[in-house]
Amino acid sequence: TPAAAICIEHILKEVDFISIGTNDLIQYLLAVDRVNESVAHLYQPFHPSVLRSLKNILQSAESAGKKVSIFGELGGDPMATMLLLGLGNIDDLSMEPHSVPKVKKVIRTIRLEEARQLADDVIHMSNPDEITSFITNAMRVRFPEDFDRDLSFEEKPSPT
C-alpha cells in the first residue's frame, strides 16, 4: 500500500524480507481501479510516483540488508525489467510462465550500468507518456530484433 511504501524504513526493522505487489501498489498510489473500464486508462505503471516509490522501497531495503521480491504484472513485463533492475536490488521476480523467456533475455543481455542509467534518466521525468516513450525507445535500440510492429517485446521462434 502507499502507507507501507511511505513507512518502509520502519517496516523493514520488523521483517526479514519484503514482497512488492506492483498491481495493488500502482492501483492505490494512483487511486485508479484497473478493472473499471471508465478509468483503467489512468492505470500507468510508469507513472513518476510509482517509479519513485519503487526506488525508495528498493533503496531502503538494500540499506537494511533485506531481500526484495516483486510480483504482479510489472514483474513479468520485459519493458519494465531493465528499469526495475536499475532502480535497485531485486532478489526475485514473480511472473507468468510465458513471460520467463522474455524477462530472462533482458536480464542476461543488459549490463547493470545500462539499467541504472535508464533508471537515472527516467526518475526525474514528470510525464508517464514521456517515460513510457523513453523506455520503449531504449528497449527498441537495445533489442531491435525483438520488437514487432506493435512495439511489444515478442519472443521469436528459434530456427530449427
C-alpha positions as CSV (number, residue, x, y, z in Angstrom):
1,T,0.0,0.0,0.0
2,P,1.1,3.6,-0.3
3,A,1.2,3.8,3.5
4,A,3.6,0.9,3.6
5,A,5.7,2.5,0.9
6,I,5.9,5.7,2.9
7,C,6.8,4.0,6.2
8,I,9.1,1.4,4.6
9,E,12.1,2.2,6.9
10,H,10.0,1.3,10.0
11,I,8.5,-1.8,8.4
12,L,12.0,-3.1,7.4
13,K,13.0,-3.2,11.1
14,E,10.3,-5.8,11.8
15,V,10.6,-8.1,8.8
16,D,13.1,-10.5,7.2
17,F,12.1,-9.6,3.6
18,I,9.6,-7.7,1.6
19,S,7.3,-8.5,-1.3
20,I,6.1,-5.7,-3.5
21,G,2.7,-6.4,-5.2
22,T,3.0,-4.0,-8.1
23,N,-0.6,-4.2,-9.3
24,D,-2.0,-3.1,-6.0
25,L,0.8,-0.6,-5.4
26,I,0.1,1.1,-8.7
27,Q,-3.7,1.0,-8.2
28,Y,-3.6,2.6,-4.8
29,L,-0.9,5.1,-5.5
30,L,-2.8,6.4,-8.5
31,A,-6.3,5.8,-7.0
32,V,-7.3,4.0,-10.2
33,D,-9.3,0.8,-10.3
34,R,-7.5,-1.1,-13.0
35,V,-10.6,-3.2,-13.8
36,N,-13.0,-0.3,-14.1
37,E,-13.2,0.4,-17.8
38,S,-14.0,4.1,-17.4
39,V,-10.7,4.8,-15.5
40,A,-8.5,1.9,-16.4
41,H,-6.6,4.1,-18.9
42,L,-5.3,6.1,-16.0
43,Y,-3.6,3.0,-14.6
44,Q,0.0,3.8,-15.5
45,P,2.8,1.5,-14.3
46,F,5.5,4.0,-15.4
47,H,3.9,7.0,-13.6
48,P,6.6,9.0,-11.8
49,S,5.0,8.4,-8.3
50,V,5.2,4.7,-8.9
51,L,8.8,4.7,-10.0
52,R,9.9,7.0,-7.2
53,S,8.1,4.8,-4.7
54,L,9.7,1.7,-6.0
55,K,13.1,3.3,-6.0
56,N,12.6,4.4,-2.4
57,I,11.5,1.0,-1.3
58,L,14.3,-0.8,-3.1
59,Q,17.0,1.6,-1.7
60,S,15.6,1.3,1.8
61,A,15.5,-2.5,1.6
62,E,19.1,-2.5,0.3
63,S,20.3,-0.3,3.2
64,A,18.5,-2.5,5.7
65,G,20.0,-5.7,4.1
66,K,16.6,-7.1,3.3
67,K,15.6,-9.3,0.3
68,V,13.0,-8.0,-2.1
69,S,10.6,-9.9,-4.3
70,I,8.4,-8.2,-6.9
71,F,5.2,-9.8,-8.2
72,G,2.4,-8.5,-10.3
73,E,2.3,-7.6,-13.9
74,L,5.3,-5.3,-13.7
75,G,7.5,-8.2,-12.5
76,G,6.8,-10.1,-15.7
77,D,7.0,-7.2,-18.1
78,P,10.2,-7.2,-20.2
79,M,9.7,-3.5,-20.9
80,A,9.9,-2.9,-17.1
81,T,12.7,-5.4,-16.3
82,M,15.6,-3.1,-17.2
83,L,14.1,-0.2,-15.3
84,L,13.3,-2.3,-12.2
85,L,16.9,-3.6,-12.1
86,G,18.2,0.0,-12.4
87,L,16.0,1.2,-9.6
88,G,17.6,-1.1,-7.0
89,N,18.4,-4.6,-5.9
90,I,15.7,-7.2,-6.6
91,D,16.2,-10.8,-5.4
92,D,13.1,-12.4,-7.0
93,L,10.7,-11.6,-9.8
94,S,7.4,-13.5,-9.9
95,M,5.7,-13.8,-13.3
96,E,3.5,-15.9,-15.5
97,P,5.4,-18.8,-17.2
98,H,5.1,-17.3,-20.7
99,S,7.0,-14.1,-19.5
100,V,10.0,-16.0,-18.3
101,P,11.9,-16.3,-21.6
102,K,11.5,-12.6,-22.4
103,V,12.4,-11.3,-19.0
104,K,15.3,-13.8,-18.8
105,K,16.6,-12.5,-22.1
106,V,16.6,-8.9,-20.9
107,I,18.4,-9.8,-17.6
108,R,21.0,-11.9,-19.4
109,T,21.7,-9.3,-22.1
110,I,21.8,-5.9,-20.4
111,R,24.6,-4.6,-18.2
112,L,23.6,-3.3,-14.7
113,E,25.2,0.1,-15.6
114,E,22.8,0.3,-18.6
115,A,19.8,-0.4,-16.3
116,R,21.0,2.2,-13.7
117,Q,21.4,4.8,-16.4
118,L,17.9,4.2,-17.7
119,A,16.5,4.5,-14.2
120,D,18.5,7.7,-13.6
121,D,17.2,9.1,-16.9
122,V,13.6,8.5,-16.2
123,I,13.3,9.0,-12.4
124,H,13.3,12.8,-12.9
125,M,10.8,12.8,-15.7
126,S,7.3,14.0,-14.8
127,N,5.1,12.6,-17.6
128,P,4.2,8.9,-17.7
129,D,3.9,9.0,-21.5
130,E,7.4,10.6,-21.8
131,I,8.7,7.8,-19.5
132,T,7.0,5.1,-21.5
133,S,8.3,6.5,-24.8
134,F,11.8,6.8,-23.4
135,I,11.8,3.2,-22.1
136,T,10.3,1.9,-25.4
137,N,13.0,3.7,-27.4
138,A,15.8,2.4,-25.1
139,M,14.4,-1.1,-25.5
140,R,14.0,-0.8,-29.2
141,V,17.6,0.3,-29.6
142,R,18.9,-2.5,-27.2
143,F,16.6,-5.3,-28.6
144,P,15.7,-4.3,-32.1
145,E,15.1,-7.8,-33.3
146,D,12.5,-8.4,-30.5
147,F,10.1,-5.7,-31.2
148,D,7.1,-6.3,-33.5
149,R,5.0,-3.6,-35.2
150,D,3.0,-3.0,-32.0
151,L,6.2,-2.3,-30.0
152,S,5.6,-5.3,-27.8
153,F,8.6,-7.4,-26.8
154,E,8.0,-10.7,-28.6
155,E,9.8,-13.9,-28.3
156,K,11.0,-15.0,-31.7
157,P,10.8,-18.7,-32.6
158,S,14.2,-20.3,-32.6
159,P,15.4,-21.6,-36.0
160,T,15.3,-25.3,-36.4
